[in-house]
Amino acid sequence: MMSNSSSSSSSKNKKRKFDGDKQSDNKRQRTPSQGGGKGRRSFHKGGDQQRQGQQQQQQPAVALTKKERKEQRNRYRARKPFFEVLQSVSQLWQTNIRALDRDAQRKFIDQVIQPHSDQELYGVATKSAGSRALQVMARYGSVKHRERLMRALSHFDRVREEATRKAKDGDAEAQHTIKTTVGDRGFAQIAMNKYAHHVVRKLLEFSNKTIRDSMYECVKGNVEKLSLHAFGCKVIDTLYSQSTARVKKLMKLELYGPQFVILATLDNNLQQQQRNGNKGVNDDDDTAADDELFADKDKRATALSNIKKFVTKLEAKDLMAMTLAHELILNYLKWTDGDSEPHKKMSELVLKHAVELSHSYSGVACIAHLLDFGSAKQRKNILRALKEHVADLAVSQYGHIALVKAVDVVDDTVVVNKLLLSRIKAMLTANGDGDNSQSKQGKTKKNETKKKKKNKNEKKQQQESSEGAAAMDLDDDDDDNDDDEEEKKQQALLAVDDMSPAGLLRNPYVAKLLLQILSPGTKNLWSATDRKIMRRATTEDGQPTSKKDDSQRRRELLKHLLPTLRKVVLDADVMRVISVHPAGSLVLTATVTAVCELEWESKRDGCEQALNDLAQLVNTTDDIAHADGPQQNIVEDRFGHYVYKRLVKSLQPDEARLLLAARIFDAMQDNLLKWVQTNRGAFVVLSLLENGDADLQHVIARMLKPHLGKIESAVQDAKSGYKRVGCELLFKHVSAAKVQQSGNNKKSKKEKKKDKRKDKSEAAPMDVDDTPPATKAKKAKKSKKAKKSKKQKSN
């Protein structure tokens, strides 16, 4: 019975399915233009003719022009909300506002923004064109304009606060306004919008402390929610990096746990009362607050568990590039046992995302912590994780610190050379061709495609320049915009974008890495935060975590790197460029010192040629634009003269130092009088006088002896009143050498007379005079007459 019923039901289902398919086919075939009854298809000629006529009517007779298409598009957009406001506000980015004066810019922004309400600006911020316009307002507007923009972005937050306050008092309409008008809208929603979050970041970049603090008040309670959002995490990252220590502390406490925020607010209220009472309480320090919190075991356990949960969520969403997350990971590594399982898992996470962590100081500190306290295997794994990105990290603001730390800590120099230094050598010898791993065929194809795209982009650029949009640097996906003048100064000073050998050697980040190998004690380019990260770690017993001697490490690393540096750095053209740069001059000095120290005996001819080329730079003028004046010689340059001073003073061996001093004097001998009247040139000549050999000192003093008056007059600058210290010291040194030299001359005359007397006394007795006495008497009379005549004349 059961089988029969099941078979009958299945047959019915099949029949229904078949009937349904037929009905759907009929529906698909039947059109309003077709005749016939319901479910039947008609084939008469009238229906076909009507259908063909409709198809002909649907086809456009003439194609629309560009202007007509634009009008049609505007009519379609006019149906959307805030269209008129968007058209008005778009004037801000469609005009070339950079060409206006500061006052004219603010007046123009007033004219455009003043007619619109806060709610309208809030709605416009979520549009692409509106986002660009409000970015212009945040950048070129005044403080009042930025405050107005902040009020507009937090408009619904204020409405919600007022409505909730009225609802607590028993107002029924307030609850209705919260549901209908406000809803989910607010500053947090703006921060997660695709276009509006750029406005928030631009406002953070150009705002003051009060606006940033008010922005945190709008974000408070939603830090974790925004941090886990693709666009909101950028806002949180910018807010954290731009805020004060107090705001940073509160943002971290919110991720440690909500109970810590409540306790922190109570402590801040007490401290505020103490400040009002003039008890002298200092501002909060976020690092000190972390140490105080993690010192308590109970608080530490809850905070570490919340950090672990938050970091796992970030990793699942691939948002590990946040500075706030790096700070939390650093605290987790510091306050967990190195042998525990949670610490090992977190260290594995750091190894997996080492590139993302290298974009902030806190992330680099995490890598440095593992390099300090990790085992040899962990250090090797970190180098393997970084090896494919050495070229990018070496020129990165924070990533280069991880490479320098690895060079300073890892004892296995063979691994360092294989994974890091080999890629550094490839960078220096690439001749500015870009990525070394890319083949030449791929480069040629890219160049061809770029040439093809140039012609297409020229028309677009002309149209954009006519509207003024090309002059603006606003975008929808990136917000790293600086003034043109500042960018030019930074590129001229740092040369970060130049990937040629000379450009890399002038890069301060690459220079730090090379100086750590060439001269580990050089810290001229290091900031206080860099030095804190680079500080050597010790165990609980006070023993350093790195066991190899520094001098041995330097020799082993230079064994692999020095041939490449000798070939690249000591090239005449490269020396001419890098010698007048702050970072390049240090690299040049350290390279010459290392080459002469280690290769003077084995490769003496090459060392002498390098010193000769370095000395010949005196006769050349650099072609780099200087920030402090026109083109000038290396001796008169702010950084170039330090190269000669340091090398002449401390170059080893002494034979190389004396040779360099002699070559420099030979090169500058023709223009010696010109350079001793300049401050930096006088310092170079003074170093030659103090550190050269005796013959060189005597020659220079003898040449400058007749021109002491000119050197003395050059001590005081007539135009600026600036005192040239180099000329003053040189004048004192040469004048002292002159007195000593004249004293030596006087003594030599006396000694000559004494020697003559000694010679006469020691000589053989003279022969007897054979002259007759009459002649002697005549000579005596003549002498008496001559004496009398002299007396008469004198009277």
Order of alpha helices (4+ residues) and beta strands (2+ residues): alpha-alpha-alpha-alpha-alpha-alpha-alpha-alpha-alpha-alpha-alpha-alpha-alpha-alpha-alpha-alpha-alpha-alpha-alpha-alpha-alpha-alpha-alpha-alpha-alpha-alpha-alpha-alpha-alpha-alpha-alpha-alpha-alpha-alpha-alpha-alpha-alpha-alpha-alpha-alpha-alpha-alpha-alpha-alpha-alpha-alpha
